[in-house]
Amino acid sequence: MKNLLTLLSRSVWLAALATAPAFAADHLDTPTVIADPAADIGDLFAWTSADGKRLNLVMDIVGKRFSDQVQYVFHVDSGQALGRTSATTRLVCQFDAAGAASCWAGRADRLQGDVSSPQGLAGRGGRFRVFAGLRDAPYFNNVRGTRSALNAAGAAIQAGQAPQDASGFRRFDAETLKRLPQLWGQTQGGPARNFLAGWTTSAIVVSVDLDLVKTGGPLLAVWGRSERRQLAPANEPPPPGAPIDRMGRALTGNALLATVGEEDIANLLKEAYNRADPAGWPGFATEIGRNLALYDSFDGVAGNQWLADAQDATPGRYKRLAELLADDRLWVDSRQTRCLHYLAVERSALGAPPLADCGGRTPLQNVNAVFRSLLIRGTPDVADDGVTQDDHEHSTTAFPFLSAP
């Protein structure tokens, strides 16, 4: 650690967003991404339809318009087991200066035209449907409460009241451990409030036939990327372009990266993360592990984080979860039509009681509660920031799923 103030400031920025221009699960990004809001991915969602026939996908873009210099890509990898995929389908959308879309579902189907009406536009072969336009963002978060809690943690670290052991775990003093949940669950001394209430996003919504995207197996791994626009022969899907931003699971890229180090070094790390292809993702596991240790410290119990090895007093304690999260994809079980539990595929495969659930992420889930609670105490059932639902009503069944702004 370069210095303790850096830890505090970066942690606060990543969790609180008080000065960030993008209010979403992938909230504080690098200067390159922030400079182009139309390429800045805020959130990613993926779940199966209730009739078991389609995969529903949503990509939130921070800007209030889509760029004609960017292509927006859903990658749907498929395989037989968690962490192992053998086939990939790219769903790509480009927009012209007037907002008309050209979209491809692999090579199986394509569409071109106005996709801004709520019913969207179906592909020529009927294999997928696309909507793109302004929607209410379904992500919710008590930013100010989170910031207050992290400020308190940082102050304790700076005052020498949270010594660090060899694994990276910090032993906060009793007073700080008492104050952290209190501060986290309130907003400026009062009831917790959603800082992101009423935030409008540009959403790309796709509903695609499952048979088209599960050619490698029933388990689907979804991640999104914005890329520099590429030209292709007529009617052909564009090839991959230079990557700008990417996202898989909520919070991983920003809550567990770049919390230690000088800002310019942190930005370089985030730039590398955004631009990395899957083969390079494992290289971020060590950095993720360092930040997992900090989260594990927030309840005062070492090693009770999900997948942590409580008996290992080295950084290896957090290796298993760090490697899982470095493979930053939303996992969906296409055989399931019940989609209530965030990280259900991962939790079922890695020791939790099996969940008959598709996993993925729907617009209705409190991903903050699940993710942070697993990182702090190893259970998915505590909403630390006190906010349990969005201010708008969204849907998992009625296309285009997100509420009108």
DRENDO-1510 file (C-alpha; in Angstrom, 1 decimal, always signed):
<recs>
REC; n; res; u; v; w
REC; 1; MET; +0.0; +0.0; +0.0 .
REC; 2; LYS; +1.5; +3.4; -1.0 .
REC; 3; ASN; -0.4; +5.2; +1.7 .
REC; 4; LEU; -3.5; +4.9; +3.8 .
REC; 5; LEU; -5.1; +8.1; +2.4 .
REC; 6; THR; -5.0; +6.6; -1.0 .
REC; 7; LEU; -6.9; +3.5; +0.2 .
REC; 8; LEU; -9.6; +5.7; +1.7 .
REC; 9; SER; -10.1; +8.0; -1.2 .
REC; 10; ARG; -10.2; +5.2; -3.8 .
REC; 11; SER; -12.5; +3.0; -1.8 .
REC; 12; VAL; -14.9; +5.9; -1.2 .
REC; 13; TRP; -14.9; +6.9; -4.9 .
REC; 14; LEU; -15.5; +3.3; -6.0 .
REC; 15; ALA; -18.4; +2.7; -3.7 .
REC; 16; ALA; -20.0; +6.2; -3.3 .
REC; 17; LEU; -19.8; +7.9; -6.7 .
REC; 18; ALA; -20.3; +11.2; -5.1 .
REC; 19; THR; -18.5; +13.0; -7.9 .
REC; 20; ALA; -18.7; +10.4; -10.6 .
REC; 21; PRO; -20.7; +11.2; -13.8 .
REC; 22; ALA; -22.1; +7.7; -14.1 .
REC; 23; PHE; -24.4; +6.3; -11.5 .
REC; 24; ALA; -24.6; +2.5; -12.1 .
REC; 25; ALA; -23.1; -0.7; -10.9 .
REC; 26; ASP; -20.1; -0.1; -13.1 .
REC; 27; HIS; -20.0; +3.4; -11.9 .
REC; 28; LEU; -16.6; +5.1; -11.6 .
REC; 29; ASP; -14.5; +4.4; -14.6 .
REC; 30; THR; -11.3; +5.6; -16.2 .
REC; 31; PRO; -10.8; +9.0; -17.9 .
REC; 32; THR; -11.0; +7.4; -21.3 .
REC; 33; VAL; -14.4; +5.9; -20.6 .
REC; 34; ILE; -15.8; +8.9; -18.7 .
REC; 35; ALA; -14.9; +11.1; -21.6 .
REC; 36; ASP; -17.3; +9.2; -23.9 .
REC; 37; PRO; -20.5; +8.5; -22.0 .
REC; 38; ALA; -22.0; +6.9; -25.1 .
REC; 39; ALA; -19.5; +4.1; -24.7 .
REC; 40; ASP; -19.6; +3.9; -20.9 .
REC; 41; ILE; -21.4; +0.7; -19.8 .
REC; 42; GLY; -23.3; +1.3; -16.6 .
REC; 43; ASP; -25.0; -2.1; -16.0 .
REC; 44; LEU; -25.5; -5.5; -17.5 .
REC; 45; PHE; -28.5; -7.9; -17.0 .
REC; 46; ALA; -29.2; -11.4; -18.3 .
REC; 47; TRP; -31.9; -13.9; -17.4 .
REC; 48; THR; -34.1; -16.6; -19.0 .
REC; 49; SER; -37.7; -16.0; -20.0 .
REC; 50; ALA; -40.6; -17.5; -18.0 .
REC; 51; ASP; -41.5; -19.8; -21.0 .
REC; 52; GLY; -37.9; -21.2; -21.2 .
REC; 53; LYS; -37.5; -20.1; -24.8 .
REC; 54; ARG; -35.5; -16.9; -24.7 .
REC; 55; LEU; -32.5; -15.2; -23.1 .
REC; 56; ASN; -33.2; -11.6; -22.1 .
REC; 57; LEU; -30.3; -9.1; -22.1 .
REC; 58; VAL; -30.0; -5.5; -21.1 .
REC; 59; MET; -27.0; -3.2; -21.4 .
REC; 60; ASP; -27.3; +0.3; -19.8 .
REC; 61; ILE; -25.3; +3.0; -21.3 .
REC; 62; VAL; -24.5; +6.1; -19.2 .
REC; 63; GLY; -24.9; +8.6; -22.0 .
REC; 64; LYS; -28.3; +9.8; -23.1 .
REC; 65; ARG; -27.7; +8.7; -26.7 .
REC; 66; PHE; -25.9; +6.0; -28.6 .
REC; 67; SER; -22.8; +6.8; -30.6 .
REC; 68; ASP; -22.5; +6.2; -34.3 .
REC; 69; GLN; -18.8; +5.6; -33.6 .
REC; 70; VAL; -19.3; +2.7; -31.2 .
REC; 71; GLN; -20.6; -0.8; -31.5 .
REC; 72; TYR; -22.4; -2.4; -28.5 .
REC; 73; VAL; -21.8; -6.1; -28.0 .
REC; 74; PHE; -23.3; -8.8; -25.9 .
REC; 75; HIS; -21.0; -11.9; -25.7 .
REC; 76; VAL; -22.9; -15.1; -24.8 .
REC; 77; ASP; -20.5; -17.9; -24.2 .
REC; 78; SER; -21.9; -21.4; -23.6 .
REC; 79; GLY; -20.7; -24.6; -22.1 .
REC; 80; GLN; -21.3; -27.6; -19.9 .
REC; 81; ALA; -19.9; -26.4; -16.6 .
REC; 82; LEU; -19.1; -23.3; -14.6 .
REC; 83; GLY; -15.9; -21.7; -15.8 .
REC; 84; ARG; -15.7; -23.8; -19.0 .
REC; 85; THR; -17.3; -22.6; -22.3 .
REC; 86; SER; -16.7; -23.9; -25.8 .
REC; 87; ALA; -18.9; -21.6; -28.0 .
REC; 88; THR; -19.6; -17.9; -28.3 .
REC; 89; THR; -22.4; -15.9; -29.9 .
REC; 90; ARG; -21.9; -12.2; -30.4 .
REC; 91; LEU; -25.0; -10.0; -30.5 .
REC; 92; VAL; -24.0; -6.6; -31.9 .
REC; 93; CYS; -25.8; -3.3; -32.4 .
REC; 94; GLN; -24.6; -0.2; -34.2 .
REC; 95; PHE; -26.5; +3.1; -34.6 .
REC; 96; ASP; -26.4; +5.8; -37.3 .
REC; 97; ALA; -26.4; +9.5; -36.6 .
REC; 98; ALA; -30.2; +9.6; -36.7 .
REC; 99; GLY; -30.5; +6.7; -34.1 .
REC; 100; ALA; -31.5; +3.9; -36.5 .
REC; 101; ALA; -30.1; +0.6; -35.5 .
REC; 102; SER; -28.4; -2.3; -37.3 .
REC; 103; CYS; -28.2; -5.4; -35.1 .
REC; 104; TRP; -27.0; -9.0; -35.6 .
REC; 105; ALA; -27.6; -12.2; -33.6 .
REC; 106; GLY; -24.4; -14.0; -34.6 .
REC; 107; ARG; -25.0; -14.9; -38.3 .
REC; 108; ALA; -28.4; -16.4; -37.6 .
REC; 109; ASP; -30.5; -13.2; -37.8 .
REC; 110; ARG; -30.3; -9.4; -38.3 .
REC; 111; LEU; -32.4; -6.3; -38.2 .
REC; 112; GLN; -32.2; -2.7; -39.4 .
REC; 113; GLY; -34.4; +0.2; -38.5 .
REC; 114; ASP; -36.1; +2.1; -35.7 .
REC; 115; VAL; -35.9; +0.2; -32.4 .
REC; 116; SER; -37.0; +3.0; -30.1 .
REC; 117; SER; -40.7; +2.0; -29.7 .
REC; 118; PRO; -41.5; +0.0; -26.6 .
REC; 119; GLN; -42.2; -3.1; -28.6 .
REC; 120; GLY; -38.8; -2.8; -30.3 .
REC; 121; LEU; -38.1; -4.5; -33.6 .
REC; 122; ALA; -37.9; -8.2; -34.5 .
REC; 123; GLY; -35.1; -9.7; -36.6 .
REC; 124; ARG; -35.9; -10.7; -40.2 .
REC; 125; GLY; -35.8; -14.3; -39.1 .
REC; 126; GLY; -37.7; -13.8; -35.9 .
REC; 127; ARG; -34.8; -15.1; -33.8 .
REC; 128; PHE; -34.4; -11.9; -31.7 .
REC; 129; ARG; -36.0; -8.6; -30.8 .
REC; 130; VAL; -34.2; -5.3; -29.9 .
REC; 131; PHE; -35.2; -2.1; -28.1 .
REC; 132; ALA; -32.9; +0.8; -27.6 .
REC; 133; GLY; -33.8; +4.1; -25.9 .
REC; 134; LEU; -34.1; +6.0; -22.7 .
REC; 135; ARG; -35.3; +4.0; -19.7 .
REC; 136; ASP; -35.2; +4.3; -15.9 .
REC; 137; ALA; -32.1; +2.6; -14.5 .
REC; 138; PRO; -33.0; -0.3; -12.2 .
REC; 139; TYR; -29.8; -0.2; -10.1 .
REC; 140; PHE; -30.3; +1.2; -6.6 .
REC; 141; ASN; -27.7; +2.1; -4.0 .
REC; 142; ASN; -27.4; +4.2; -0.8 .
REC; 143; VAL; -24.3; +6.0; -2.0 .
REC; 144; ARG; -24.0; +8.4; +1.0 .
REC; 145; GLY; -24.4; +5.7; +3.6 .
REC; 146; THR; -21.7; +3.6; +1.8 .
REC; 147; ARG; -19.4; +6.6; +1.7 .
REC; 148; SER; -19.9; +7.4; +5.4 .
REC; 149; ALA; -19.0; +3.8; +6.3 .
REC; 150; LEU; -15.9; +3.7; +4.2 .
REC; 151; ASN; -14.9; +7.1; +5.5 .
REC; 152; ALA; -15.0; +5.6; +9.0 .
REC; 153; ALA; -13.0; +2.6; +7.9 .
REC; 154; GLY; -10.4; +4.7; +6.3 .
REC; 155; ALA; -10.1; +7.0; +9.3 .
REC; 156; ALA; -9.5; +3.9; +11.5 .
REC; 157; ILE; -6.9; +2.7; +9.2 .
REC; 158; GLN; -5.1; +6.0; +9.1 .
REC; 159; ALA; -5.2; +6.2; +12.9 .
REC; 160; GLY; -3.6; +2.8; +13.2 .
REC; 161; GLN; -6.7; +1.2; +14.6 .
REC; 162; ALA; -6.9; -1.6; +12.0 .
REC; 163; PRO; -3.6; -3.5; +11.8 .
REC; 164; GLN; -3.2; -5.7; +8.8 .
REC; 165; ASP; -2.2; -9.4; +9.0 .
REC; 166; ALA; -0.3; -11.4; +6.4 .
REC; 167; SER; -3.5; -12.3; +4.5 .
REC; 168; GLY; -4.5; -8.6; +4.1 .
REC; 169; PHE; -7.3; -8.9; +6.6 .
REC; 170; ARG; -7.6; -5.7; +8.8 .
REC; 171; ARG; -8.5; -6.0; +12.5 .
REC; 172; PHE; -10.6; -2.9; +13.1 .
REC; 173; ASP; -11.1; -1.7; +16.6 .
REC; 174; ALA; -14.4; -2.5; +18.4 .
REC; 175; GLU; -15.8; +1.1; +18.0 .
REC; 176; THR; -15.3; +1.1; +14.3 .
REC; 177; LEU; -16.8; -2.3; +13.9 .
REC; 178; LYS; -19.9; -1.0; +15.7 .
REC; 179; ARG; -20.1; +2.2; +13.7 .
REC; 180; LEU; -19.7; +0.7; +10.2 .
REC; 181; PRO; -23.1; -1.0; +9.9 .
REC; 182; GLN; -24.8; +1.9; +11.5 .
REC; 183; LEU; -23.3; +4.4; +9.0 .
REC; 184; TRP; -23.8; +2.1; +6.1 .
REC; 185; GLY; -27.5; +1.6; +6.7 .
REC; 186; GLN; -28.5; +5.3; +6.9 .
REC; 187; THR; -28.3; +8.5; +4.8 .
REC; 188; GLN; -26.9; +11.6; +6.5 .
REC; 189; GLY; -28.1; +10.4; +9.9 .
REC; 190; GLY; -31.7; +9.5; +8.7 .
REC; 191; PRO; -33.3; +6.5; +6.9 .
REC; 192; ALA; -31.5; +5.0; +4.0 .
REC; 193; ARG; -32.3; +6.6; +0.6 .
REC; 194; ASN; -31.5; +5.5; -2.9 .
REC; 195; PHE; -29.1; +8.1; -4.3 .
REC; 196; LEU; -29.8; +6.9; -7.8 .
REC; 197; ALA; -33.6; +7.4; -7.7 .
REC; 198; GLY; -34.9; +8.7; -11.0 .
REC; 199; TRP; -31.7; +8.2; -12.9 .
REC; 200; THR; -32.3; +7.8; -16.7 .
REC; 201; THR; -30.1; +5.6; -18.8 .
REC; 202; SER; -29.8; +4.6; -22.5 .
REC; 203; ALA; -30.7; +0.9; -22.6 .
REC; 204; ILE; -30.2; -1.7; -25.3 .
REC; 205; VAL; -32.6; -4.6; -24.6 .
REC; 206; VAL; -32.4; -7.9; -26.5 .
REC; 207; SER; -34.6; -11.0; -26.3 .
REC; 208; VAL; -33.0; -13.8; -28.2 .
REC; 209; ASP; -33.9; -17.5; -28.9 .
REC; 210; LEU; -32.1; -19.7; -26.4 .
REC; 211; ASP; -31.4; -22.3; -29.1 .
REC; 212; LEU; -29.3; -19.7; -30.9 .
REC; 213; VAL; -27.0; -18.9; -27.9 .
REC; 214; LYS; -26.6; -22.3; -26.1 .
REC; 215; THR; -24.8; -24.2; -28.8 .
REC; 216; GLY; -21.9; -25.1; -26.5 .
REC; 217; GLY; -24.0; -26.3; -23.6 .
REC; 218; PRO; -26.8; -25.2; -21.2 .
REC; 219; LEU; -24.7; -22.9; -19.0 .
REC; 220; LEU; -24.4; -19.4; -20.5 .
REC; 221; ALA; -21.7; -16.8; -19.5 .
REC; 222; VAL; -22.6; -13.3; -20.5 .
REC; 223; TRP; -20.5; -10.2; -20.7 .
REC; 224; GLY; -20.9; -6.9; -22.5 .
REC; 225; ARG; -18.4; -4.6; -24.3 .
REC; 226; SER; -18.4; -1.3; -26.1 .
REC; 227; GLU; -16.0; -1.2; -29.0 .
REC; 228; ARG; -14.9; +1.2; -31.7 .
REC; 229; ARG; -17.2; +0.8; -34.7 .
REC; 230; GLN; -16.0; -1.5; -37.5 .
REC; 231; LEU; -17.2; -1.8; -41.1 .
REC; 232; ALA; -18.2; -5.1; -42.6 .
REC; 233; PRO; -19.5; -6.3; -46.0 .
REC; 234; ALA; -23.2; -5.7; -46.6 .
REC; 235; ASN; -25.4; -7.9; -44.3 .
REC; 236; GLU; -22.4; -9.2; -42.5 .
REC; 237; PRO; -21.9; -8.7; -38.7 .
REC; 238; PRO; -19.0; -6.4; -37.9 .
REC; 239; PRO; -15.8; -7.9; -36.6 .
REC; 240; PRO; -14.6; -7.0; -33.1 .
REC; 241; GLY; -13.4; -3.5; -32.7 .
REC; 242; ALA; -10.9; -1.9; -30.3 .
REC; 243; PRO; -12.4; -2.3; -26.8 .
REC; 244; ILE; -13.5; +0.7; -24.8 .
REC; 245; ASP; -15.4; -0.6; -21.7 .
REC; 246; ARG; -16.6; -4.0; -20.5 .
REC; 247; MET; -18.8; -5.4; -17.8 .
REC; 248; GLY; -19.9; -8.8; -16.5 .
REC; 249; ARG; -21.0; -9.1; -12.8 .
REC; 250; ALA; -22.2; -6.0; -10.9 .
REC; 251; LEU; -19.5; -4.2; -8.9 .
REC; 252; THR; -16.6; -6.4; -9.6 .
REC; 253; GLY; -14.7; -4.1; -12.0 .
REC; 254; ASN; -15.0; -1.0; -9.7 .
REC; 255; ALA; -15.5; -2.3; -6.1 .
REC; 256; LEU; -12.6; -4.8; -6.3 .
REC; 257; LEU; -10.0; -3.1; -8.5 .
REC; 258; ALA; -7.8; +0.0; -8.2 .
REC; 259; THR; -8.5; +0.7; -4.5 .
REC; 260; VAL; -4.8; +0.8; -3.7 .
REC; 261; GLY; -2.1; +2.9; -5.4 .
REC; 262; GLU; -1.6; +6.3; -6.9 .
REC; 263; GLU; -4.5; +7.5; -9.1 .
REC; 264; ASP; -2.5; +7.4; -12.4 .
REC; 265; ILE; -1.5; +3.8; -11.6 .
REC; 266; ALA; -5.0; +2.9; -10.7 .
REC; 267; ASN; -6.3; +4.3; -14.0 .
REC; 268; LEU; -3.7; +2.3; -15.9 .
REC; 269; LEU; -5.0; -0.8; -14.2 .
REC; 270; LYS; -8.6; +0.0; -15.0 .
REC; 271; GLU; -7.8; +0.8; -18.6 .
REC; 272; ALA; -6.1; -2.6; -18.9 .
REC; 273; TYR; -9.1; -4.3; -17.3 .
REC; 274; ASN; -11.5; -2.7; -19.7 .
REC; 275; ARG; -9.5; -3.6; -22.7 .
REC; 276; ALA; -8.5; -7.1; -21.7 .
REC; 277; ASP; -9.8; -10.1; -23.7 .
REC; 278; PRO; -10.8; -13.2; -21.7 .
REC; 279; ALA; -7.4; -14.8; -21.9 .
REC; 280; GLY; -6.0; -11.9; -19.9 .
REC; 281; TRP; -8.7; -11.8; -17.2 .
REC; 282; PRO; -6.9; -14.2; -14.8 .
REC; 283; GLY; -4.1; -11.7; -14.4 .
REC; 284; PHE; -6.4; -9.5; -12.3 .
REC; 285; ALA; -7.0; -12.1; -9.6 .
REC; 286; THR; -4.2; -10.9; -7.4 .
REC; 287; GLU; -5.5; -7.3; -7.3 .
REC; 288; ILE; -9.1; -8.6; -6.7 .
REC; 289; GLY; -7.8; -10.7; -3.8 .
REC; 290; ARG; -6.2; -7.8; -2.1 .
REC; 291; ASN; -9.5; -5.9; -2.0 .
REC; 292; LEU; -11.5; -9.0; -1.0 .
REC; 293; ALA; -9.4; -9.0; +2.2 .
REC; 294; LEU; -10.6; -5.4; +3.0 .
REC; 295; TYR; -14.3; -6.4; +2.6 .
REC; 296; ASP; -13.7; -9.5; +4.8 .
REC; 297; SER; -12.5; -7.2; +7.5 .
REC; 298; PHE; -15.8; -5.3; +7.9 .
REC; 299; ASP; -17.4; -7.7; +10.3 .
REC; 300; GLY; -14.3; -8.4; +12.4 .
REC; 301; VAL; -14.3; -12.1; +11.6 .
REC; 302; ALA; -11.3; -13.3; +9.5 .
REC; 303; GLY; -12.0; -15.8; +6.7 .
REC; 304; ASN; -15.8; -16.0; +6.9 .
REC; 305; GLN; -16.1; -14.4; +3.4 .
REC; 306; TRP; -17.7; -16.7; +0.8 .
REC; 307; LEU; -15.1; -19.2; -0.5 .
REC; 308; ALA; -12.4; -17.9; +1.8 .
REC; 309; ASP; -10.1; -20.4; +3.6 .
REC; 310; ALA; -10.3; -19.3; +7.2 .
REC; 311; GLN; -7.3; -21.5; +8.0 .
REC; 312; ASP; -5.0; -19.9; +5.5 .
REC; 313; ALA; -3.2; -16.8; +7.0 .
REC; 314; THR; -1.7; -15.8; +3.7 .
REC; 315; PRO; -3.2; -14.0; +0.7 .
REC; 316; GLY; -4.1; -17.4; -0.6 .
REC; 317; ARG; -7.1; -17.2; +1.8 .
REC; 318; TYR; -8.9; -15.2; -0.9 .
REC; 319; LYS; -7.6; -16.9; -4.0 .
REC; 320; ARG; -10.6; -19.1; -4.8 .
REC; 321; LEU; -13.1; -16.2; -4.9 .
REC; 322; ALA; -10.6; -13.9; -6.6 .
REC; 323; GLU; -10.1; -16.3; -9.4 .
REC; 324; LEU; -13.9; -16.8; -9.8 .
REC; 325; LEU; -14.5; -13.1; -9.9 .
REC; 326; ALA; -11.7; -12.5; -12.3 .
REC; 327; ASP; -13.7; -14.5; -14.8 .
REC; 328; ASP; -16.1; -11.6; -15.0 .
REC; 329; ARG; -19.1; -13.0; -16.7 .
REC; 330; LEU; -22.8; -13.3; -15.6 .
REC; 331; TRP; -23.6; -17.0; -15.4 .
REC; 332; VAL; -27.1; -18.2; -16.5 .
REC; 333; ASP; -28.5; -21.7; -16.4 .
REC; 334; SER; -30.6; -21.9; -19.5 .
REC; 335; ARG; -32.5; -24.9; -18.2 .
REC; 336; GLN; -34.1; -22.9; -15.4 .
REC; 337; THR; -36.9; -20.4; -15.7 .
REC; 338; ARG; -37.0; -19.2; -12.1 .
REC; 339; CYS; -34.5; -16.3; -11.8 .
REC; 340; LEU; -34.6; -14.9; -8.3 .
REC; 341; HIS; -31.0; -15.4; -6.9 .
REC; 342; TYR; -28.0; -13.4; -7.9 .
REC; 343; LEU; -24.9; -15.7; -8.4 .
REC; 344; ALA; -27.1; -18.8; -8.2 .
REC; 345; VAL; -25.1; -20.7; -10.7 .
REC; 346; GLU; -21.8; -20.0; -8.9 .
REC; 347; ARG; -23.2; -20.6; -5.5 .
REC; 348; SER; -24.8; -23.9; -6.5 .
REC; 349; ALA; -21.6; -25.2; -8.2 .
REC; 350; LEU; -19.3; -24.2; -5.3 .
REC; 351; GLY; -20.7; -25.7; -2.2 .
REC; 352; ALA; -24.0; -23.9; -1.4 .
REC; 353; PRO; -27.2; -26.0; -1.4 .
REC; 354; PRO; -28.3; -26.3; -5.0 .
REC; 355; LEU; -30.6; -23.5; -6.2 .
REC; 356; ALA; -33.2; -24.3; -8.9 .
REC; 357; ASP; -32.6; -20.9; -10.4 .
REC; 358; CYS; -31.3; -19.5; -13.6 .
REC; 359; GLY; -28.9; -17.1; -11.8 .
REC; 360; GLY; -27.8; -14.2; -14.0 .
REC; 361; ARG; -29.1; -10.9; -13.0 .
REC; 362; THR; -32.6; -9.5; -13.4 .
REC; 363; PRO; -33.7; -5.8; -13.0 .
REC; 364; LEU; -35.4; -6.7; -9.8 .
REC; 365; GLN; -32.5; -8.1; -7.8 .
REC; 366; ASN; -30.7; -6.4; -5.0 .
REC; 367; VAL; -27.2; -7.2; -6.2 .
REC; 368; ASN; -25.6; -4.9; -3.6 .
REC; 369; ALA; -27.1; -6.9; -0.7 .
REC; 370; VAL; -26.0; -10.3; -2.2 .
REC; 371; PHE; -22.5; -9.3; -3.3 .
REC; 372; ARG; -21.4; -7.2; -0.4 .
REC; 373; SER; -22.9; -9.6; +2.2 .
REC; 374; LEU; -21.1; -12.6; +0.6 .
REC; 375; LEU; -17.9; -10.6; +0.7 .
REC; 376; ILE; -18.3; -9.4; +4.3 .
REC; 377; ARG; -19.9; -12.4; +6.1 .
REC; 378; GLY; -20.3; -15.2; +3.6 .
REC; 379; THR; -24.1; -15.1; +3.4 .
REC; 380; PRO; -26.3; -13.4; +0.8 .
REC; 381; ASP; -29.1; -12.1; +3.0 .
REC; 382; VAL; -28.1; -8.7; +4.4 .
REC; 383; ALA; -28.7; -5.3; +2.7 .
REC; 384; ASP; -25.8; -3.4; +4.3 .
REC; 385; ASP; -26.8; -0.1; +2.8 .
REC; 386; GLY; -30.5; -0.2; +3.9 .
REC; 387; VAL; -31.9; +0.2; +0.3 .
REC; 388; THR; -33.8; -2.9; -0.8 .
REC; 389; GLN; -35.6; -1.8; -4.0 .
REC; 390; ASP; -35.7; +0.7; -6.8 .
REC; 391; ASP; -38.1; +3.7; -6.9 .
REC; 392; HIS; -39.6; +2.5; -10.2 .
REC; 393; GLU; -41.3; -0.8; -11.0 .
REC; 394; HIS; -39.5; -3.0; -13.5 .
REC; 395; SER; -40.4; -6.3; -15.1 .
REC; 396; THR; -38.8; -9.6; -15.9 .
REC; 397; THR; -41.6; -10.6; -18.3 .
REC; 398; ALA; -42.9; -7.6; -20.2 .
REC; 399; PHE; -40.5; -6.4; -22.9 .
REC; 400; PRO; -38.5; -4.0; -22.8 .
REC; 401; PHE; -38.5; -4.8; -19.0 .
REC; 402; LEU; -37.2; -1.5; -17.7 .
REC; 403; SER; -39.6; +1.2; -16.6 .
REC; 404; ALA; -40.1; +4.3; -18.8 .
REC; 405; PRO; -38.0; +7.2; -17.4 .
</recs>
